[in-house]
């Protein structure tokens, strides 16, 4: 199968994976974001990059959000939410950050493939599980990544759409909050 057809097939299968995420888990994440005074995000590698997109999306719709590890990140409190992105749910540095989050009384959400069956998932108040399937054929280049990550970026954009709907955020609101130091 040529590469274009293989990628199209993978895209269809990614859509199936996105559709297989439990609506109740997405709703719980949206509710937790809305209930939080501030949203913090953390992750490593691709999962970390994609959870940072969630932070950017939250910022653009007017929520107070921070990326763990940035110099301007304030102290987390019991009024806040930490969202960790981790494919395995057991990334060691993220597990340490998750423990610190819980020690400070903050709520913890995890986007992963293993949910409550993982180290971080056991600590999490909210687990959003992306049922992982790796549809890549053996001849597909490794640089393509696995479907989990393709779906994670779609999920965080879907969460943005839900938040906009619930909050009544318009395109004008997003433009007002959009980065203008580009």
N, C-alpha and C positions, 0 to 999 in steps of 0.2 A: 504494500500500500504506500502511495507516495506521501510525503510529509504533510502536505496541505490537507489531504483527506484524513490523515491520522489526527491532525490537530482539530479538525472539525468534529470528528468522532469524540475526541476528548472533551471538546466544548459542550457537546450534547450530554455527555456523561457527567460533567461538572454541574450542569443545570439540574440533572437528576439528584446529584448529591445535595445541592442547595435546597431543593424541594424536600429532601428527606430530613432536614433539620426540624426538630419539633417546634411547632409554633409557640407552644407554651414556654419553651426555653428562650426564644427570641423575645417574647412578651415580658418575661422576668428580667431580662437584661435591660430592655427599654424602661421598665418600671424602676429598676434600680438606678439607672442613669438619671431619670427624672426626680427621684427621691433624694439624690445626693446633693450636698452643697457644692462639692467639687468632684471632678472626675480625674483620676490619675490613670495612666496607662504604662505598661511595662511589657517587655518581651525581648527576645534575642533572635538574631538572624532574620529570616523572612517573616516569621510570625511577629517579631518585634516591629519590623517595618510596617506591616499591615495594621497592627493595633495602633501605631502612630497615626495612620490615616483616620482611624476612629476619633482620635484626639483632635485632629485637624477638623474633621466634620463637626464635632461637638463645638469647637471654637467658632466655626463659621455660622452656626445656628444660635450662637449667643450664650453657650454654657461655659462655665469656668473649668478649664481643663489643663492638665500638666503632664509632661512626659518625665517619668522617673529617670533620674540621672542627669537631667539638665540642671545647670547651676541655679536657675531661677525657681526651681521646684520648691514649694513651701512644705512645711510639716503636714503630714496626713493626720486627720482626727476622726473621731467616731461619727462625724457627720458626712464623711467622704466615702467614695467608692474607688477601689483599685480594680482595673480590668487588665488581666494578664492574658497575653496571647502566647500559647505554647503548644505546638503540635502534639508532643508527647504528654504534656502536663507534668513533667518531672524535671525540667531544666533546672539544674542545681542553683544557679544564681536567682532564678525566678522563685524557687521554693524558699530561699532565704528572704527575699523581698515579701513573699506572701505571708511568711511567719511574722515579719515585722509589721505588716499591715494589720494582721489580727491582734498583735500585741497592743497596738494603738486603738483598737476597737473599731476600725474601719470595716466596711463591707468589702467582700472580695468576690469578683466574678472571673471566671476562666473560660476562654474560648480554646477548645482543644479537640483532639480526636478521642480521648479516653475519659473525659468527664470525671465523675466521682470515683472512678476506678484508678485515678492517678494520684500521685503524692499531693499536688497542688489542688486537684479537684476535691480531695477529702477535706481540705480546709475551706473551700469556696462556699459562699452562700448561694451563688448562681453558677450553674454549669451550662454552657452552650456547647453541645457536642456536634462536631462536623463528622459524620460517619465517613471515615477515610477509606477510599478505594484508590488504588493506583492503577489507572487504566493504561499507563504508558506501555507501549510495546518495547521489547528489548532493544530495537534498533533506533528508538527515539533518543535524541541527545539528552544527556543528563542536565544540561543547562535549562531544560524545559521546566524542571521542578515537578513536584507531585501535585495531584489534583487538590489535596487539602488546602494548599496555599492559594490556588486559583479561586477556590470557593470562599476562603476566609476573606479575601478582599471584596468579594461580592457581598458577603454577609455584612461587613461593616458599612458598606454603602446602603444596604437594605435597612440597617438600623437607623442610619441618617434619615432615610425617607420616612420611616415610622415616627421618629422623633419630630420631624418637620410637620407631619400630619397632626400629631397629638398636640404639639405646641402652637400650631397655626403659623409656622414660620413661612415667609414668602421669599421669593427670589430677591426682592429688594432688601430684606433682612440679611440674607446671605451676602449680598454685594456689600452692604454696610460693614459687615464683619470680616470680609475677605481680606487676606494679606494684600497690602498695597505697597510693600517695600520689596518688590520683586525685581 
